[in-house]
Amino acid sequence: MRNRTLREIYEEYGISRRAIQGYEKEGLVHATAKMKRGYLLYNEDMVNRMIQIRFYQDIGYRVRQIKDIIDATNDIKKDALIVKLDELKSKNVKTSDLILKVEKMIAEL
């Protein structure tokens, strides 16, 4: 397994140093090693965990909510994902309706 620095994680996955520090503060991730110059290193398991946390954030969960979900049973994770899926579908319908209304207004101008 390859260890990655904060910079490498940002460059590969777009997860910022500040975000990772927030994850660490909440106890969601931790550095798994340290370089001679003091750079923190994260193993593949921690990087995969960060990617999973970022996904939960992308679908609308806050870090404190993710803390309750990420290590939960699959049933709890599934329920949490179903809730967000329903919310996303609802937003999608609303967005589609708005698009149609804007297109109609443009056509009327």
ChimeraX commands (.cxc) that place a marker at each C-alpha (Angstrom):
marker #1 position 0.00,0.00,0.00 radius 0.5
marker #1 position 1.23,3.43,-0.91 radius 0.5
marker #1 position 1.09,6.29,1.57 radius 0.5
marker #1 position 0.02,9.69,0.28 radius 0.5
marker #1 position 0.70,13.23,1.45 radius 0.5
marker #1 position -2.01,15.86,1.81 radius 0.5
marker #1 position -0.86,17.42,-1.47 radius 0.5
marker #1 position -1.13,14.12,-3.32 radius 0.5
marker #1 position -4.61,13.53,-1.93 radius 0.5
marker #1 position -5.68,16.99,-3.04 radius 0.5
marker #1 position -4.15,16.57,-6.52 radius 0.5
marker #1 position -5.65,13.12,-7.07 radius 0.5
marker #1 position -9.04,13.49,-5.41 radius 0.5
marker #1 position -9.62,17.20,-4.88 radius 0.5
marker #1 position -9.97,16.84,-1.12 radius 0.5
marker #1 position -8.43,19.91,0.47 radius 0.5
marker #1 position -6.07,20.04,3.41 radius 0.5
marker #1 position -8.69,21.99,5.35 radius 0.5
marker #1 position -11.32,19.33,4.70 radius 0.5
marker #1 position -8.97,16.59,5.86 radius 0.5
marker #1 position -8.14,18.58,8.98 radius 0.5
marker #1 position -11.87,18.82,9.66 radius 0.5
marker #1 position -12.21,15.06,9.23 radius 0.5
marker #1 position -9.34,14.58,11.67 radius 0.5
marker #1 position -10.88,16.97,14.18 radius 0.5
marker #1 position -14.10,14.93,14.12 radius 0.5
marker #1 position -12.14,11.70,14.54 radius 0.5
marker #1 position -13.08,10.34,11.11 radius 0.5
marker #1 position -9.53,9.92,9.78 radius 0.5
marker #1 position -5.98,10.10,11.06 radius 0.5
marker #1 position -2.50,10.16,9.62 radius 0.5
marker #1 position -0.96,6.72,9.47 radius 0.5
marker #1 position 2.67,7.83,9.22 radius 0.5
marker #1 position 4.92,10.88,9.14 radius 0.5
marker #1 position 7.82,11.76,6.86 radius 0.5
marker #1 position 11.18,12.95,8.21 radius 0.5
marker #1 position 10.24,16.55,7.42 radius 0.5
marker #1 position 6.99,16.23,9.35 radius 0.5
marker #1 position 4.64,15.73,6.41 radius 0.5
marker #1 position 1.66,13.61,7.38 radius 0.5
marker #1 position 1.02,10.45,5.38 radius 0.5
marker #1 position -2.21,8.55,4.84 radius 0.5
marker #1 position -2.49,4.92,3.77 radius 0.5
marker #1 position -4.95,3.57,1.19 radius 0.5
marker #1 position -7.57,2.75,3.82 radius 0.5
marker #1 position -7.57,6.34,5.10 radius 0.5
marker #1 position -7.63,7.74,1.56 radius 0.5
marker #1 position -10.58,5.50,0.67 radius 0.5
marker #1 position -12.32,6.64,3.83 radius 0.5
marker #1 position -11.75,10.29,2.84 radius 0.5
marker #1 position -13.24,9.58,-0.59 radius 0.5
marker #1 position -16.27,8.01,1.08 radius 0.5
marker #1 position -16.65,10.98,3.44 radius 0.5
marker #1 position -16.45,13.38,0.49 radius 0.5
marker #1 position -19.16,11.39,-1.30 radius 0.5
marker #1 position -21.48,11.67,1.69 radius 0.5
marker #1 position -20.77,15.41,1.78 radius 0.5
marker #1 position -21.50,15.71,-1.94 radius 0.5
marker #1 position -24.93,14.19,-1.46 radius 0.5
marker #1 position -25.72,16.57,1.36 radius 0.5
marker #1 position -24.62,15.09,4.65 radius 0.5
marker #1 position -22.64,17.15,7.15 radius 0.5
marker #1 position -19.45,15.84,8.72 radius 0.5
marker #1 position -21.12,15.26,12.08 radius 0.5
marker #1 position -23.88,13.26,10.39 radius 0.5
marker #1 position -21.31,11.28,8.42 radius 0.5
marker #1 position -19.64,10.39,11.69 radius 0.5
marker #1 position -22.82,8.50,12.63 radius 0.5
marker #1 position -23.13,6.84,9.22 radius 0.5
marker #1 position -19.67,5.87,8.04 radius 0.5
marker #1 position -19.01,3.10,10.56 radius 0.5
marker #1 position -22.63,2.04,10.91 radius 0.5
marker #1 position -24.11,-1.22,9.73 radius 0.5
marker #1 position -24.98,-1.63,6.08 radius 0.5
marker #1 position -28.68,-1.34,6.94 radius 0.5
marker #1 position -28.15,2.10,8.48 radius 0.5
marker #1 position -25.99,3.18,5.54 radius 0.5
marker #1 position -28.61,1.94,3.11 radius 0.5
marker #1 position -31.38,3.84,4.92 radius 0.5
marker #1 position -29.28,7.02,4.90 radius 0.5
marker #1 position -28.61,6.65,1.18 radius 0.5
marker #1 position -32.28,6.02,0.43 radius 0.5
marker #1 position -33.22,9.23,2.26 radius 0.5
marker #1 position -30.71,11.23,0.21 radius 0.5
marker #1 position -31.75,9.52,-3.01 radius 0.5
marker #1 position -35.36,10.58,-2.41 radius 0.5
marker #1 position -34.21,14.15,-1.70 radius 0.5
marker #1 position -32.09,14.23,-4.85 radius 0.5
marker #1 position -34.94,12.93,-6.97 radius 0.5
marker #1 position -37.25,15.58,-5.54 radius 0.5
marker #1 position -34.70,18.31,-6.27 radius 0.5
marker #1 position -34.27,16.93,-9.77 radius 0.5
marker #1 position -38.02,17.19,-10.44 radius 0.5
marker #1 position -38.08,20.76,-9.13 radius 0.5
marker #1 position -35.06,21.67,-11.25 radius 0.5
marker #1 position -36.64,20.12,-14.35 radius 0.5
marker #1 position -39.82,22.12,-13.73 radius 0.5
marker #1 position -37.82,25.32,-13.36 radius 0.5
marker #1 position -35.93,24.61,-16.58 radius 0.5
marker #1 position -39.22,24.20,-18.44 radius 0.5
marker #1 position -40.56,27.46,-17.00 radius 0.5
marker #1 position -37.39,29.36,-17.94 radius 0.5
marker #1 position -37.48,27.92,-21.46 radius 0.5
marker #1 position -41.12,28.96,-21.77 radius 0.5
marker #1 position -40.34,32.48,-20.59 radius 0.5
marker #1 position -37.44,32.74,-23.05 radius 0.5
marker #1 position -39.68,31.59,-25.89 radius 0.5
marker #1 position -42.27,34.22,-24.94 radius 0.5
marker #1 position -39.75,37.07,-25.05 radius 0.5
marker link #1:1,2 radius 0.2
marker link #1:2,3 radius 0.2
marker link #1:3,4 radius 0.2
marker link #1:4,5 radius 0.2
marker link #1:5,6 radius 0.2
marker link #1:6,7 radius 0.2
marker link #1:7,8 radius 0.2
marker link #1:8,9 radius 0.2
marker link #1:9,10 radius 0.2
marker link #1:10,11 radius 0.2
marker link #1:11,12 radius 0.2
marker link #1:12,13 radius 0.2
marker link #1:13,14 radius 0.2
marker link #1:14,15 radius 0.2
marker link #1:15,16 radius 0.2
marker link #1:16,17 radius 0.2
marker link #1:17,18 radius 0.2
marker link #1:18,19 radius 0.2
marker link #1:19,20 radius 0.2
marker link #1:20,21 radius 0.2
marker link #1:21,22 radius 0.2
marker link #1:22,23 radius 0.2
marker link #1:23,24 radius 0.2
marker link #1:24,25 radius 0.2
marker link #1:25,26 radius 0.2
marker link #1:26,27 radius 0.2
marker link #1:27,28 radius 0.2
marker link #1:28,29 radius 0.2
marker link #1:29,30 radius 0.2
marker link #1:30,31 radius 0.2
marker link #1:31,32 radius 0.2
marker link #1:32,33 radius 0.2
marker link #1:33,34 radius 0.2
marker link #1:34,35 radius 0.2
marker link #1:35,36 radius 0.2
marker link #1:36,37 radius 0.2
marker link #1:37,38 radius 0.2
marker link #1:38,39 radius 0.2
marker link #1:39,40 radius 0.2
marker link #1:40,41 radius 0.2
marker link #1:41,42 radius 0.2
marker link #1:42,43 radius 0.2
marker link #1:43,44 radius 0.2
marker link #1:44,45 radius 0.2
marker link #1:45,46 radius 0.2
marker link #1:46,47 radius 0.2
marker link #1:47,48 radius 0.2
marker link #1:48,49 radius 0.2
marker link #1:49,50 radius 0.2
marker link #1:50,51 radius 0.2
marker link #1:51,52 radius 0.2
marker link #1:52,53 radius 0.2
marker link #1:53,54 radius 0.2
marker link #1:54,55 radius 0.2
marker link #1:55,56 radius 0.2
marker link #1:56,57 radius 0.2
marker link #1:57,58 radius 0.2
marker link #1:58,59 radius 0.2
marker link #1:59,60 radius 0.2
marker link #1:60,61 radius 0.2
marker link #1:61,62 radius 0.2
marker link #1:62,63 radius 0.2
marker link #1:63,64 radius 0.2
marker link #1:64,65 radius 0.2
marker link #1:65,66 radius 0.2
marker link #1:66,67 radius 0.2
marker link #1:67,68 radius 0.2
marker link #1:68,69 radius 0.2
marker link #1:69,70 radius 0.2
marker link #1:70,71 radius 0.2
marker link #1:71,72 radius 0.2
marker link #1:72,73 radius 0.2
marker link #1:73,74 radius 0.2
marker link #1:74,75 radius 0.2
marker link #1:75,76 radius 0.2
marker link #1:76,77 radius 0.2
marker link #1:77,78 radius 0.2
marker link #1:78,79 radius 0.2
marker link #1:79,80 radius 0.2
marker link #1:80,81 radius 0.2
marker link #1:81,82 radius 0.2
marker link #1:82,83 radius 0.2
marker link #1:83,84 radius 0.2
marker link #1:84,85 radius 0.2
marker link #1:85,86 radius 0.2
marker link #1:86,87 radius 0.2
marker link #1:87,88 radius 0.2
marker link #1:88,89 radius 0.2
marker link #1:89,90 radius 0.2
marker link #1:90,91 radius 0.2
marker link #1:91,92 radius 0.2
marker link #1:92,93 radius 0.2
marker link #1:93,94 radius 0.2
marker link #1:94,95 radius 0.2
marker link #1:95,96 radius 0.2
marker link #1:96,97 radius 0.2
marker link #1:97,98 radius 0.2
marker link #1:98,99 radius 0.2
marker link #1:99,100 radius 0.2
marker link #1:100,101 radius 0.2
marker link #1:101,102 radius 0.2
marker link #1:102,103 radius 0.2
marker link #1:103,104 radius 0.2
marker link #1:104,105 radius 0.2
marker link #1:105,106 radius 0.2
marker link #1:106,107 radius 0.2
marker link #1:107,108 radius 0.2
marker link #1:108,109 radius 0.2
view
